[in-house]
Amino acid sequence: MKMYLSRFDEAQSGHEHLIARTLMIGDSRISIRLEPIFWSVLERISLRENWSVDDICAEIESRRQRDASLVSSIRVFVLCCLTDSS
């Protein structure tokens, strides 16, 4: 538990801000703002699965419930991948 709390403290420290990235989803360019840890894990998933981050986010966009935001859906996807790999 201490390891997780330590990592949480680091992620919440003042130097960590939301990072904006522009993704191509279909024919649209969409700007997404996520915490650095989510981008980092999403990139690792991308490498492991041999999909681009844009393609992963496009697939999430196509499957998300319409009352959920894309950003929230990306976070849930990342958490699902993390809980599945443990």
N, C-alpha and C positions, 0 to 999 in steps of 0.2 A: 504494500500500500504506500509506503514511504516513497518508493521510486515513482509511482504515478503522481503523487502529490507534488513531488519535486519537479517533474515534467510539466505539471499543470501550472505551478508557480512560474516556471520559465516562459511558458506560452502566454501567461497573463501579464508578464512584466511590461513596463512602459515602452520598451523598444519594439514590441510586436504590435503591428497594426494590421488592419485588413489590407490585403493586396488585391488590386484590380487587374484582371487579365481580360483580353478580348478573345472570344472564342468564335469559331465559325460553326454555326448550327444550321444545317441546310444551306440556304442562300443568304442567311442573315448573320451579321456580326453582332454579338451580344457581349456586353461588358458584365463580368461577374466579380464580386468582391467577397473573398473568403479569408479566413485566418491562415497564416503561413503553414500551420501544421496540416490543415486540410489540403492545401496545394501539394505539400510534400507527400502525403499519403496517396493522393490521387495520382501523382506522377509515378510513385512506386507501383501502384496498381496498373497503370498504363504500361510500364515496362514489363511487368510480370505477365500481363495478358496480351501483350503485343498489339495494343490498341492505342491510338492517340488520345490525349486528354480531350480534344475536341470531339472525337467520335464517341467516347464514353459519355460526355455531357450531352451530346445529341441523342444518344440512346436513353439517357435518363429523362431528357425533355420529352421524348416520344411516349414514355411510360408513366410520367408523373400524373398524379391526380390534379385536376384543374384548380382545386382550391388550395394547392400547395405551391409555394414559390419554387423556382428552379434552384435557387441557392439552398433552401431548406432541403430539397430533394437530393441535392448533391451531398450535403452533410449526412443525411440518412443513409445514402448509398455507401459512403465511406465507412460509416459505423457498421453497416451490415457486412462489408468486406472484412473489417477488422475482427468482428465477433465470429465470423465464419472461419477465419484463419487461426484462431486460438484453440 
